[in-house]
Amino acid sequence: MKTMNAPTDDIYRVAPDGSMQLAGHAVSDLLEKFGSPLIVMIEDLIRQNCRAYRQKFDDYPESRIYYASKAFLTTGFCRLIEQEGLGLDVASAGELATALAAGFNPENIIMHGNAKTLQDLRLALESGIGRIVIDNSAEIESLNDLAGLLDCRPRVLIRVTPGIKPSTHEYVQTGQVDSKFGFNLEGGAAAEAVKRVVAKSNLKLVGLHCHIGSQIFALKPFQVAARTMLEFYARACNDLGAQFSELNMGGGLGINYTPGDHPPAIGDHVAGLSRAVLAAAREFGIAPPILCDEPGRSIVGRAGVTLYTVQSTKKIEGIRNYASVDGGMTDNPRYALYQAKHQVVAAKRLNEPVDTVWSISGRCCESGDMLARDVDLPNLKAGDILAVLSTGAYTYSMASNYNRVARPAVVLATPGMVELLARRETDQDLNRLDQIPTWLAQIGKP
């Protein structure tokens, strides 16, 4: 009889009674203290991943690492990232405001995005962040004008679309020619952008930026992109009047969501990228640029585990078995968006045979509100605890209040300590932005 396929010990350990422990904390104790559902972030694994990036980039002449905050962000998490010596990549005034509220050094923040508002840009300039990535032609003008109005000269990079299409889901491909992001190399848009920014008196062009996609397992696309970017980098310096020194390759390394996934190690990715950049710099006769990367998922993805409680089960003979839990697409929309797979285990029954095939359904009024389909688990019953693994990235940050479901609490766990990164929302939180128009204020019929 098949038993559960347990991941490595850096995610969880199995107690003698078959129950899961996260950073030494029993899942039942965590739910008793913080409620269900609950997102648990494992601090030691996050720090280990941050250090793997830093240590490998130490072999390159000069480098910077910016954590991609869209993966997961709270004020407390900003403190952890800054302690580990990483900068921060933000894509909105909201993400920037979170970092500033945490006391994050604005000099170590970079902002990008394809549709930055004047509010985004104004806060970026007024707070003095280190870099802004220009994504489109309109932004060249708006940022230059705003910088003149505020009497500052921000350091900027130009986002280039290098025409690389990695083998990943189409929704997370960003570097192909048909993309909403950046200036295409093909057709000359990127070259024209360089010339325009160089001519702007209120903008200081310091480098190029690209991002080819997310959840990428192959090393080759990063290396091909690096050579493509270095070739354009050399042309921009030699022929287009640019005088810059930075190349930001944008992150995108994948993680193992299921036992069948085999992504490269962080060290292998960084080493391969560094070698490709150095080789291309030699080939094109330029000094190696300051190499920047923006990892998000690969730092925090596997470090998150979401705990749910089964509310009911339903068996449709010959069709499907459903186990409905107290969360779903409101706290993890990845399956509803693109059928993303996560490993699911029965968190207090890890020593038991997995003899039944279950589909894990969420609580929202949508047939598509699923967390997993056709996974092997024990014969479940109401009250069982399910753990969905590798939920640290793009779950809580994409959460919603559909059906007025409150967002779960998030805790940071390390041996001997566990505390909140974000408290559970309350009914008062859900109603806090509502207002009743004056003509509806009177209770009862008109």
N, C-alpha and C positions, 0 to 999 in steps of 0.2 A: 504494500500500500504506500502510495506517495505521501511524503511529508513536505512541509513548507520549505521553500528554498530561501534560507536565511542569507542576507547580505553580510558584508564584512563587519567586524566588531566596531568600526568607527561610527556606525550608525546606531546599532542597538546590540544589547546582550540579552541572552535568554536565561532567566532564573530557573532553578531546579524544578519549579512547579509549571514551567512552560510559559510564563508570562514575560512580556517585554519590559526591558529597562532602557531608558534613554538617559544617557550621561549619569547612570547610576540611580535614576529615579524610576520607581515602578509606575507604569502607565495608570493603574487604578488610583494611586495616590495623587498623580497629577490631575486627573479628572475630578477627583473628590475636592481638591483645593481650588481648581480654576474653572471647572465646568466643561461641558461638551457641546459642540466640537471644540478642539483646541489645537493650535499650531505650536509645535515645539521646535525651537531652533537650537542646534547643538553647537555651543560656542567653540569648543576645542577644534572641531572639524572646520569651522569657518576660519579660525586663525591659522590652522594648518594650511589651508588653501591659499590664504593671503601670503603666507611666508613662502610657499612653493613658487608663486609668481615672483616675489621679490628676490629670492635667492638665485633663481635661474637668470633673471634679468641682470643680476650683478655681473654676469660674465660679458655683458654688452657694454661698450664704452660709456654711454649715458642713456638712461631710460626713465620713463615715468609710467606708473600704473594708476589708472582712474577706475574705481569701482562703478559699474553701471547701475545707478540707483533705481532704475525702472524695475529691476529684478525683485528688489525688496528694500523698503526704506521706512525707518522710523527715526526719531531723534536719538534714541538710545543706540540704534544700529550705526548711526553716523559716528558716534563716539568710538565704537569698536573699530570701525574702518580707519578712523584717523589714528587710533592707537597703533594700528598695524602699519602705519606709514604709507597708506594709499591715499590718492586724491579721489575726487568724486566727479562723476559724470551725471549731469542733470539735463532734463528736457522740458522743463516748465518752471514758471514762477513758483508753483506749489512745491516741487521738489527742491528748488533752491531755498525757499522759505523754511522748509524742514531742516535743511543743512545749517542755515544761519541760526535757527532757533537752538540747534544743538551746539552752537559755538564753533562750527567747522571753519577752518581758515579759508576765506574766499579765494585767496591766491591759488589754492590747490583744487579749484573747481573749474570744470569745463562745461559749457552749455551747448547743446546742439538740438536739432529738431527742424522739420521741414515746414512748419507753419507757426513759427514763433510770433507771439503777439507783441504789440508795443509794451504791454505790461511786463511780459517776460524779459524783453530787452532792457527796459528801463531799470527793473530790479537788478538785472545782471550788471549793468553799468554803475548804478548807484552803490551797489555792494562791493564793487571792485573785484569781480571774479577774474581768474587768471586767463581764461581763453573763451572765445565764442567761435563756434563753427558756423560759417556762412553756408547756407544750403541752397539758395536760389537767387535769381537776379534781383527780384524786388527787395530782398533783404540787404543787398549791398547798399542800395540807396537809403532805405529806412534806417539802417544801423549807422551809416555815415552821418545822416542828418541828425539823428538823436545824439550821437556822440558829440557833434558840434554844438548842439543845444546845451548839453551837460558839460561841455568843456573838458572832454577826456579823449584819449586815443587808445581804444581797446586793442589787445592783441587777438588776432583772428586767424583761423584756418579755413581753407576752402574744402568743402566735402566733394570728393570726386567719385563718380560712379565708374568703376574700372571695367565693367562688362564681364565680370566673373559670376557664373551661376552655379553655386555649389549644390550638391545633392542633399537637399533638406526640404522641408515642407514649403510650398510656394508662399505661404503667409509670412514666413520668416526669412525669405530671400530678399536681400536689399541691395546687392551689388550688380545685378544684371542691368542691361541697357533699359529695359522697360521697368522703371522704378520711380516711385514718387520722390525718392531721395537724391539730392546732390546734382552735380553738373557732369554730364556724360563726357567721357574722353572722345567717344565716337562722335564725329560731327563738329568737334571743336568748341563745344560749350565750356569745357573746363579751362581751355587756354584763354578764351575770351574773358572768363571770370577772373583769372589771374591778372590779366592786363588791366581790367577795370578796378580791381581792388588795389593794385599797386599805385594807380593814379589817384586814389582817394586820400585826401590830406588828413582825415580823421581816423583812418584805420591803419593798423600796423600788421601787415601780413607776416606770420611767423612759420607757417607750415601748411601741410596738406593732411586731409583726413579721408579715410574710407571705411566702409563696413560692408562686408560681402554677405552677411546673413548670420543666422543663429542656429544653435544645436547642430554644429558641423562636426563630423567624426573624422574626416580625411584631413591630413596635413597639407596635401598638395595644393588645394585651392588658396590657402593662406600664402604659400610660397610663390605661387603664380601671381597672386595679387600684389605681393611685395615687389616683385620684379617689374610688374606693369607700372606700379606707382613710382618706383625709383626712376624708371625711364622718363616718365613725365616730370618728376621732380627735377631731374637734371636739365631737361629742356626748359622748364620754367625759370631755373636759375641762369642758364646760359643764353636763352633767346627771348625771354618774356619780361625781363627786368625784375624778377623776384630775388629777394635776398632773405631767404628763410632757412631754418635749421631743424624743423620738427616734422616727423612723419608719424601719424596716428593711424594704426591699423584696425582699431575699432572693436576688437574682441570677437566673440562668436563661438568659442569652443564648446562642444556638447558635453553632456553628462550621461551616465547610465541610469535611465528611468526603470528599466526592467533587467532581469538577469541576462537577457540576450543582447543587451547593448554593450559595445566595447569601444568607448571613446579613447583617444590618446590621453596619456598622462599630461598634467599641466607642464611638467618639466620637458617632455618631448615636444610639445607644441611650442613652447617658448624657445627652446634650442633650435628647432627647425626654422622658426620665423627669424630669429637673430642671424642664423647662418645665411638665409636667403637675402636679408637686407644687406649684410656685409658683402656678400658676393656681388650683388647688383650694384652697390656703391663702387666697388672696384671696377666692375665692367663699364660703368658709365663715367668713371673718372671724377667722382665727387667724394667729399668727406662723408663718413657715415652720419646720418641724421640722428638727432635725439629720437629714439624709438619709443613710442607710446602705445599702450594697449588699454582696452576698456572691458575687462572681464566682468561678468555679472553672474550668469547662471552657473558657471564653473566654480565660482566661489561659494555661492550660497544654496544652490539647488539641492544637492544631496544632503545638506545639513538640516533640512526641514522635514518634519514628520507631522502629518495631520491625523489626529485621533477623532474618531466618530463613534457614536453609539447606535447600534441597530435598533430601530423602532418597531419594525414589523417585517415579516417575510411572506412571500407569495410564490407558490409553486404551480406553474401551468404545465400539466403533464405533457411531455414530448415537445415542449416549446421552449420554456425558459424559467429559471428560478430567480426571483427578485428579492434582494435584501435592501430595505429602505432605511436610510440613515438620517441623522438630524442636521445634515449640512447638504452640500452639493455644489451646483454651479454658482451659487452666490459666493462661496469661499474658494472654489477651484473651477473656473470656467474653461480650463484647457481642453477637457474632453468635448464639451459642447461646441467649442470653437473649431478644433481641428482633430478630434478623436485621439488626443494625446493619451499615451499609455503610461500608467504608473503601476508599480508592484503594490499589491494589497495583501495584507496578512491579518489573521485573527490574533489580536495582540495579547490575549491571555490564554491562547490555546496553541502555542507554537510547537508543542511536542506531539500534537494530534495528527492523525492522517487527514489529508485533504482529499476527501472522497466525493465532494459535491461541486458542481459547476454553478457559480452564482454571477449575476449581474448586479452591480451596486448602484442603486438609484437614489437620487437626491429628493429633497422635500418640496421643490418648486413645482408649480402647475405647468410643467412643460414635459412632454414625452422625451425630449432630448436632454433633460436634466439627469445625466448619468455621470458616475465617476469611473466606472469600469464595466466592461462586458465580458462575460464568459471567463471568469477567473476561478481557479481551483482553491477551495477553502473547505474547512470542516462543515458539517451540517449546522448552519447558523440558526440562532434564535434571538428573539428580542432581548436586549440587554447586553449582547456581545459587543466587545470593543474591536473596531477595525482600525488598523493603521495603514494610511496611504503614504508611501515613501516618496522621497525626492520631491517634496512640495515646497521647498524653500524659495524657489524662484517663480515669478509670474503666477502666483496663486493669490496670496493676500494683497499684492499690489494691484491685481485686476479684480478684486472682489467688488460685489455690488450689494444693493439692498432690495433686489427684486423680491416681490411678494412681501416687502417690508421685513425681510429676514435680517436680523442683526448680524454684523460681522463678528467672527469669533475672537477670543483673546489670543494673543501671541506671547509666548514666554521664551526666555533665554535660559538654557539649562547647561550647567557645568557641574562636575561632581561636588556634591555638598551644598550647592546653591541653585535656586531657580527663582526667577522674578519676571515680572511683566515687562515686555517691550511695548505692548498695546493692550489696554483693557478691553473686555467684551463690551460691545455696544448695548445700550439700554433702550427701552421704549422712549425715554426722554430724548436720547440722542437721535432716534429715528424721526422724531417730530420737531427737532430744534429749528429747522429751516422753514417749516410750514407757516403760512399766514392765511387768515380768513379774510377775504375781501369785505369791506365795510357793509356792502349791501346783503352779505350773507351772515353778518355777525349776530343778528337776532335769532335766538333759538326758537324753533317752531315754524309753522307755515306762515307765508306772507299774509 
